[in-house]
Structure formats: structure tokens, C-alpha cells
């Protein structure tokens, strides 16, 4: 009976290979992916994350009105998480012996998602949702392409993908909370400039606030809105509902 092939390379061979091309650091002879292509793809992902950070930050500062104050906090949280993704990707590029491309020149060309500002609160959410959907499909394809050739990069992207899916769920929940009557036509691609944010229409029969009522203290509206709505993601976690309506 033929001897079964060993699963692991013998120790002497591993030690010998580790000493070869030691300047390549984490990239050993056992690395099976096309490193130059992986670095290029990761730089495209890096540009995508940076564009998402910039768009979320603009939406954070431009969101106004009572509903906008609570939605702005979701924009800020997403921006911070996209920045974390960008940092992870840049670090992995360096580990692979590449250089993260952080140049503003050609940023939108490298990015898979667009930078569309949106003219209203609903349009801002819609444009962020479109960008998240683009990133989700993009990361899925890269993960499948990497397979077992670069498990470290694949696992990193799987973690990023999971968070992008949470972002998409958050944005859908925000649109549902604002109500179908507040959703205008989708913004045209490449539109620029931001019109004043339109407030959500009042429900019929709602009592009008007396003209002599005292103005709320600064920050009070934000606190009440945040307390009433809570974190979209936090509410979902408390109920145990995960992505696409499934249980975590």
C-alpha cells in the first residue's frame, strides 16, 4: 500500500524556505496568489472606502432638521467604520510588499463606488445605500477570486463585507422610518450641490405647536430623537435580528 502523502511540509523544508527571500516578510514561497494583482485590487478597495468616508462625512455635516439630527449619527458611525476598513486594507497592502495609493488624483477612477452628494436627507441615505450595495458585490467577487490562495486577505475582506451588509441594513431601516411619503425620485448620477434638506411631512391630524411655545434648548431635539429611535443597529442586535431579516 502506497504511503499516504504528508499533509504538512517537513520541518527542514519549511525552515529552508523561510530563510529564502527573507526581505519579503509575510510573503513566503507558499503564497499562491498573484501578489501584484492582489495589491492592485486592494488599492481599488482602498479608494472605494475613502470615497465612502468622504460621502458619509458630507452627509453627516449636511443632515439637518429633527429627523436629520438622529440620522446624522448613523452617518458618522458608518464613516468611522469605513475609515477603519481603509486602514485595514492599507496595512495589508504594505504586508504584501505594496504601497497604498492614497493620492487624491484618480481617486474616483480607482473607486468602485461613486461620490454622489444627494440633495435631501432621503437622497443622501439612498446614495449611501447604492454605494454599500456596490461594495458588497465587489467584495464578494474578490473573496471568491482569492479562495485559498490568500486566506489572510480573504478573511479580512470577509469581515469588511459583513460590516458593509450591516450598513446596508441600517440604511434600509432609516428609509423605512422616514416613511414612503418622504422619498423623492432618485438623484441623478453625478449630481452636485446640496439643496436644503426637506423635513419629513407631518402626519394628518397632528396638532400644531403653539406659536408662543418656548424654543427647545440646543441639543434637546437631538437627545429626544436619539432616545426615541435609538441606534438602528443596536435595536436589531437587541431583538436578535441580523442581516436580511435572519437571526444572528
PyMOL commands that set and color helices and strands:
alter all, ss='L'
color gray80, all
select helices_A, chain A and resi 11-19+22-24+35-62+65-95+107-110+121-146+151-178+180-182+220-229+232-239+243-245
alter helices_A, ss='H'
color red, helices_A
deselect
rebuild
show_as cartoon
